[in-house]
């Protein structure tokens, strides 16, 4: 089956495009920015290593550039504003405007094509889904995060429960017209691809039939992550990777560490502060904050710790779970992530409700007093992670297309 794929930004769309190409299904991939080092004017930048390295973030090794159609104009205002003023409410609004304009452009493209399937992404495919339906195509909408109604409900409740963390939760004030688009999108798709069971449940809650929801978990680039033996000492080294916000359930982790009151536990936080960061003030002295880390620096943190904890309140998937497991450490993840799908509870790590502080205390104390268990769970985790590579993701995509052919 020939597929037209569209995404107004990046996310994991590049890997999906590659998977479709490998399956001989990709007819055209439409996106905003994309680096084509073998084409003009991109070939001019390819001669400058530093510039080329930056542009590589918008490039997928192995993906045939002749199958990619780009339209940078849609993303340009957002990129310029973010470069000058950083991320704020206006940046978020520009992303929403980008999605709308890109979607309208794609919907016009679908009127004249020979593909059998249109595949779009949450937030930027409403008009395209309608156009695909009118053209007699099968329509697919992919949801990397839960439905917008779930996001608003869960995060609004969290902001009310923990007002000192409210400014770290993110923008819940969607433009009405954008929120309505997000609500409407899954109802116009023949199939909704959900990245996790948590996302699936959120779609079912708004009336999407279970038969039209397909679970295809995301993958991770595991080429850099390998299990290594760790020197176990008397201190349980706990790692958190992600935005330092209550969206990630950080307060619950800090509460658990504070409750344990043990010098045999060390907590390291890796990621950017969101908002004022005043929610962290109460817990000064119980964590080591490393800021934003990439590449080898982040990899070293995985190898320097014994367990990753991600108690997210609202998460689409949680790739750090896969990465950490691949390096050979167990993960304690929340039910609002991919953890219930990936982690075999008690085998590779543990799965808890986001706000189960008591349960988290129990799991951390158990690992702190049983270092051989840490090693056993970590070895299991490294093997389990291999089932969530991008190669395995491509196989799942191929099976899905076969099922609807």
C-alpha positions as CSV (number, residue, x, y, z in Angstrom):
1,X,0.0,0.0,0.0
2,X,1.3,3.5,-0.9
3,X,1.3,5.9,2.0
4,X,1.4,9.7,2.2
5,X,3.0,10.7,5.5
6,X,2.9,14.2,6.9
7,X,4.2,15.9,10.0
8,X,4.6,19.7,10.5
9,X,7.7,19.3,12.7
10,X,9.8,16.3,13.5
11,X,9.2,14.1,16.6
12,X,9.7,10.4,15.4
13,X,8.2,11.1,12.0
14,X,11.6,10.6,10.4
15,X,11.9,7.1,11.7
16,X,8.3,6.3,10.6
17,X,9.1,7.6,7.1
18,X,12.2,5.4,7.0
19,X,10.1,2.4,8.1
20,X,7.6,3.0,5.4
21,X,10.4,3.4,2.8
22,X,11.9,0.1,3.9
23,X,8.5,-1.5,3.5
24,X,8.2,0.0,-0.1
25,X,5.1,1.9,1.1
26,X,6.3,5.5,1.3
27,X,4.9,7.5,-1.7
28,X,5.7,10.9,-0.2
29,X,6.8,12.4,3.1
30,X,5.7,16.0,3.6
31,X,7.3,18.0,6.4
32,X,8.4,21.5,7.2
33,X,12.2,21.6,7.6
34,X,14.4,18.9,6.3
35,X,18.1,18.8,5.5
36,X,19.0,17.5,2.0
37,X,22.9,17.5,1.9
38,X,22.9,16.2,-1.6
39,X,20.7,19.0,-3.0
40,X,21.2,22.7,-3.6
41,X,21.3,24.9,-1.5
42,X,21.9,22.4,1.3
43,X,25.0,21.1,-0.4
44,X,26.6,24.5,0.4
45,X,26.2,23.9,4.1
46,X,27.4,20.4,3.9
47,X,30.9,21.8,3.3
48,X,30.9,23.4,6.8
49,X,31.2,20.7,9.5
50,X,29.7,22.8,12.3
51,X,26.7,24.0,10.3
52,X,26.1,20.5,8.9
53,X,26.2,19.0,12.4
54,X,23.4,21.3,13.4
55,X,21.4,20.6,10.3
56,X,21.8,16.8,10.8
57,X,19.1,17.1,13.5
58,X,16.7,17.5,10.6
59,X,18.0,14.6,8.6
60,X,17.4,10.8,8.7
61,X,20.2,8.5,7.6
62,X,18.9,6.1,5.0
63,X,15.8,8.1,4.1
64,X,15.7,8.9,0.4
65,X,15.6,12.7,0.1
66,X,13.7,12.4,-3.3
67,X,10.7,11.1,-1.3
68,X,10.7,14.1,1.0
69,X,8.9,17.4,0.2
70,X,9.6,20.2,2.6
71,X,8.0,23.6,3.2
72,X,10.1,25.6,5.7
73,X,7.9,28.6,5.4
74,X,5.4,27.1,7.9
75,X,7.9,26.7,10.7
76,X,10.1,29.8,10.0
77,X,8.2,32.2,12.3
78,X,8.3,29.8,15.2
79,X,12.0,29.1,14.7
80,X,12.9,32.8,14.5
81,X,10.9,33.7,17.6
82,X,12.3,30.8,19.6
83,X,15.8,31.7,18.6
84,X,15.3,35.3,19.9
85,X,13.0,34.9,22.9
86,X,13.1,31.2,23.8
87,X,10.1,29.0,24.7
88,X,7.1,30.8,26.1
89,X,3.4,31.2,25.5
90,X,3.9,33.0,22.2
91,X,6.2,30.2,20.9
92,X,3.5,27.7,21.7
93,X,0.9,29.8,19.9
94,X,3.2,29.9,16.8
95,X,3.4,26.1,16.9
96,X,-0.4,25.9,16.8
97,X,-0.6,28.4,13.9
98,X,2.1,26.3,12.1
99,X,0.0,23.2,12.5
100,X,-3.1,24.8,11.1
101,X,-1.4,26.2,8.0
102,X,0.6,23.0,7.3
103,X,-2.6,20.9,7.6
104,X,-4.4,23.1,5.2
105,X,-1.5,22.8,2.7
106,X,-1.5,19.0,3.0
107,X,-5.3,18.7,2.6
108,X,-4.9,20.4,-0.8
109,X,-2.2,18.0,-1.8
110,X,-4.4,15.0,-1.1
111,X,-7.0,15.9,-3.7
112,X,-4.7,14.6,-6.5
113,X,-2.7,11.5,-5.6
114,X,-2.6,7.8,-6.1
115,X,-1.9,6.7,-2.5
116,X,-4.2,4.4,-0.6
117,X,-3.3,5.7,2.9
118,X,-2.9,9.1,4.5
119,X,-0.9,9.1,7.8
120,X,-0.9,12.3,9.9
121,X,0.1,13.3,13.4
122,X,-1.9,14.6,16.3
123,X,-2.4,18.4,16.1
124,X,-1.7,18.9,12.4
125,X,-4.0,16.6,10.5
126,X,-7.7,17.4,11.0
127,X,-8.3,18.9,7.5
128,X,-6.0,16.3,5.9
129,X,-8.0,13.5,7.5
130,X,-11.2,14.9,6.1
131,X,-9.6,15.4,2.7
132,X,-8.3,11.8,2.7
133,X,-11.8,10.5,3.6
134,X,-13.3,12.5,0.7
135,X,-10.6,11.1,-1.7
136,X,-11.5,7.5,-0.7
137,X,-8.2,6.9,1.2
138,X,-7.7,5.1,4.4
139,X,-6.9,7.7,7.1
140,X,-4.5,7.2,10.0
141,X,-3.8,9.6,12.8
142,X,-0.9,9.0,15.2
143,X,-1.1,10.0,18.8
144,X,2.2,10.1,20.7
145,X,0.5,11.6,23.7
146,X,-2.9,11.1,25.3
147,X,-6.0,12.9,24.2
148,X,-6.2,16.7,24.9
149,X,-9.1,16.2,27.3
150,X,-7.1,13.9,29.4
151,X,-4.2,16.4,29.3
152,X,-6.3,19.3,30.5
153,X,-8.1,17.3,33.2
154,X,-5.0,15.6,34.6
155,X,-2.7,18.6,34.5
156,X,-5.3,21.0,35.8
157,X,-5.9,18.8,38.8
158,X,-2.2,18.6,39.4
159,X,-1.8,22.4,39.3
160,X,-4.6,22.7,41.9
161,X,-3.1,20.0,44.2
162,X,0.4,21.5,44.0
163,X,0.2,25.2,43.3
164,X,3.9,25.8,44.0
165,X,4.6,23.6,41.0
166,X,1.8,25.0,38.8
167,X,4.1,27.1,36.6
168,X,6.1,24.0,35.7
169,X,3.2,22.1,34.3
170,X,3.0,23.8,30.9
171,X,0.5,25.6,28.8
172,X,-3.1,24.5,29.3
173,X,-4.6,27.6,27.8
174,X,-5.0,26.3,24.3
175,X,-6.7,28.5,21.9
176,X,-10.3,27.3,21.8
177,X,-10.1,26.6,18.0
178,X,-6.9,24.6,18.5
179,X,-8.3,22.6,21.4
180,X,-11.4,21.8,19.4
181,X,-9.2,20.6,16.5
182,X,-7.4,18.2,18.9
183,X,-10.6,16.9,20.2
184,X,-12.0,16.3,16.7
185,X,-9.1,14.7,15.0
186,X,-9.4,11.1,16.2
187,X,-13.1,11.0,15.2
188,X,-12.1,11.5,11.6
189,X,-9.5,8.8,11.4
190,X,-10.2,5.3,10.2
191,X,-7.4,4.2,12.5
192,X,-5.8,5.9,15.5
193,X,-2.2,4.8,16.3
194,X,-1.5,5.0,20.0
195,X,2.1,5.0,21.3
196,X,1.0,3.5,24.7
197,X,-1.8,1.9,26.6
198,X,-2.2,5.2,28.5
199,X,-2.8,7.0,25.2
200,X,-5.2,4.2,24.0
201,X,-7.3,4.5,27.2
202,X,-7.6,8.3,26.7
203,X,-8.9,7.7,23.2
204,X,-11.4,5.1,24.3
205,X,-12.6,7.6,27.0
206,X,-13.7,10.0,24.3
207,X,-15.6,7.4,22.3
208,X,-13.1,6.0,19.9
209,X,-13.9,2.3,19.3
210,X,-11.2,-0.1,20.5
211,X,-11.1,-1.8,17.1
212,X,-9.9,1.3,15.4
213,X,-7.1,2.0,17.9
214,X,-3.8,0.3,17.1
215,X,-0.9,0.2,19.6
216,X,2.4,0.8,18.0
217,X,5.0,1.7,20.7
218,X,7.8,4.1,19.7
219,X,11.3,2.9,19.3
220,X,14.7,4.2,20.6
221,X,18.0,4.5,18.9
222,X,19.8,1.9,20.9
223,X,23.1,1.9,19.0
224,X,24.6,4.1,21.7
225,X,23.2,2.2,24.7
226,X,24.7,-1.0,25.9
227,X,24.6,-2.8,29.2
228,X,27.8,-2.4,31.3
229,X,28.7,-4.0,34.6
230,X,28.4,-1.6,37.5
231,X,30.3,-1.4,40.7
232,X,27.7,-1.8,43.4
233,X,28.4,0.2,46.6
234,X,26.4,1.0,49.7
235,X,24.6,3.9,48.1
236,X,21.7,3.5,45.8
237,X,22.1,6.0,43.0
238,X,18.8,7.2,41.7
239,X,18.5,9.0,38.4
240,X,15.7,11.3,37.0
241,X,15.9,12.4,33.4
242,X,13.4,14.9,32.0
243,X,12.0,18.4,32.4
244,X,12.1,19.3,36.1
245,X,8.4,19.8,36.4
246,X,5.3,18.3,38.0
247,X,4.2,17.2,34.6
248,X,6.9,14.6,35.1
249,X,5.7,13.9,38.7
250,X,9.0,15.2,40.2
251,X,7.5,16.3,43.5
252,X,6.4,12.7,44.2
253,X,10.0,11.5,43.6
254,X,11.4,14.2,45.9
255,X,8.8,13.4,48.6
256,X,9.8,9.7,48.5
257,X,13.6,10.5,48.7
258,X,12.9,12.9,51.6
259,X,10.8,10.3,53.4
260,X,13.6,7.7,53.2
261,X,16.1,10.0,55.1
262,X,19.0,7.8,54.3
263,X,22.6,8.6,53.4
264,X,22.5,5.3,51.5
265,X,20.5,7.0,48.7
266,X,21.7,9.6,46.3
267,X,19.3,11.4,43.8
268,X,20.5,13.0,40.6
269,X,18.3,15.2,38.5
270,X,19.1,15.7,34.8
271,X,17.0,18.1,32.7
272,X,15.9,21.8,32.3
273,X,14.0,23.6,35.0
274,X,10.5,24.6,33.8
275,X,8.9,27.7,35.2
276,X,10.3,29.4,38.3
277,X,11.6,26.2,39.9
278,X,10.2,27.3,43.3
279,X,8.7,23.8,43.8
280,X,12.3,22.5,44.2
281,X,13.1,24.9,47.1
282,X,11.6,22.7,49.8
283,X,13.9,19.9,48.8
284,X,17.2,21.6,48.6
285,X,20.0,19.4,49.8
286,X,18.5,16.0,48.9
287,X,19.4,16.1,45.1
288,X,22.2,16.8,42.8
289,X,21.1,18.9,39.8
290,X,23.1,18.4,36.6
291,X,21.0,20.6,34.2
292,X,20.6,19.6,30.5
293,X,22.9,16.9,29.3
294,X,23.3,15.3,25.8
295,X,25.4,12.7,24.2
296,X,28.2,11.1,26.2
297,X,27.5,13.3,29.3
298,X,24.0,11.9,29.5
299,X,25.2,8.3,28.7
300,X,27.7,8.6,31.6
301,X,24.8,9.4,34.0
302,X,23.0,6.3,32.9
303,X,26.1,4.3,33.6
304,X,26.8,6.0,36.9
305,X,23.4,5.3,38.5
306,X,21.6,2.2,39.7
307,X,17.9,2.9,38.9
308,X,15.9,5.4,36.8
309,X,12.6,6.8,38.2
310,X,10.1,8.5,36.0
311,X,6.8,9.1,37.9
312,X,5.2,11.2,35.1
313,X,1.7,12.5,35.6
314,X,1.2,13.0,31.9
315,X,3.5,11.5,29.3
316,X,3.1,10.3,25.8
317,X,5.7,7.5,25.9
318,X,8.9,8.2,27.8
319,X,11.9,7.2,25.7
320,X,14.2,7.6,28.6
321,X,12.7,4.5,30.0
322,X,13.9,2.5,27.0
323,X,17.3,4.2,27.0
324,X,17.9,3.6,30.7
325,X,16.9,-0.1,30.5
326,X,19.2,-0.6,27.5
327,X,22.2,0.5,29.6
328,X,21.4,-2.1,32.2
329,X,19.5,-0.4,35.0
330,X,16.0,-1.1,36.2
331,X,13.3,1.6,35.9
332,X,10.5,2.6,38.1
333,X,7.9,4.2,35.8
334,X,4.3,5.5,36.2
335,X,1.2,4.1,34.7
336,X,0.9,7.3,32.7
337,X,3.9,6.4,30.6
338,X,4.9,3.4,28.4
339,X,6.0,1.6,31.6
340,X,2.9,-0.7,31.8
341,X,3.7,-1.8,28.2
342,X,7.5,-2.1,28.5
343,X,8.3,-2.9,32.1
344,X,7.5,-6.4,33.4
345,X,6.8,-5.5,37.0
346,X,9.2,-7.1,39.3
347,X,11.3,-8.4,36.4
348,X,12.8,-5.3,34.7
349,X,11.7,-2.8,37.2
350,X,8.4,-1.6,38.7
351,X,5.2,0.2,37.6
352,X,3.4,2.5,40.0
353,X,0.7,5.1,40.0
354,X,2.3,8.6,39.6
355,X,1.4,9.8,43.1
356,X,2.1,6.5,44.9
357,X,4.8,8.0,47.1
358,X,4.5,5.2,49.7
359,X,4.9,2.6,47.0
360,X,7.9,4.4,45.6
361,X,9.5,4.6,49.0
362,X,9.0,0.8,49.4
363,X,10.6,0.0,46.0
364,X,13.6,2.3,46.6
365,X,14.2,0.9,50.1
366,X,13.9,-2.6,48.6
367,X,16.6,-1.9,46.0
368,X,18.8,-0.1,48.5
369,X,18.9,-3.1,50.7
370,X,19.2,-5.7,48.0
371,X,22.0,-4.8,45.6
372,X,22.0,-8.2,43.9
373,X,18.3,-7.5,42.9
374,X,19.4,-4.2,41.3
375,X,21.8,-6.2,39.1
376,X,19.3,-8.9,38.3
377,X,16.6,-6.4,37.2
378,X,19.1,-4.4,35.3
379,X,20.2,-7.3,33.2
380,X,16.6,-8.3,32.5
381,X,15.9,-4.7,31.5
382,X,18.8,-4.5,29.0
383,X,17.4,-7.5,27.2
384,X,13.8,-6.3,27.3
385,X,14.9,-2.9,25.8
386,X,16.0,-4.6,22.6
387,X,12.3,-5.2,21.8
388,X,11.8,-1.5,21.5
389,X,14.4,-0.5,18.9
390,X,13.4,1.5,15.8
391,X,14.0,-1.8,13.9
392,X,11.3,-3.4,15.9
393,X,9.1,-0.4,15.5
394,X,9.4,-0.7,11.7
395,X,8.3,-4.4,11.9
396,X,5.2,-3.3,13.9
397,X,4.4,-0.7,11.3
398,X,4.7,-3.2,8.5
399,X,2.4,-5.6,10.3
400,X,-0.2,-2.9,10.7
401,X,-0.1,-2.0,7.0
402,X,-0.5,-5.7,6.2
403,X,-3.6,-5.9,8.4
404,X,-5.4,-3.0,6.7
405,X,-4.3,-3.9,3.1
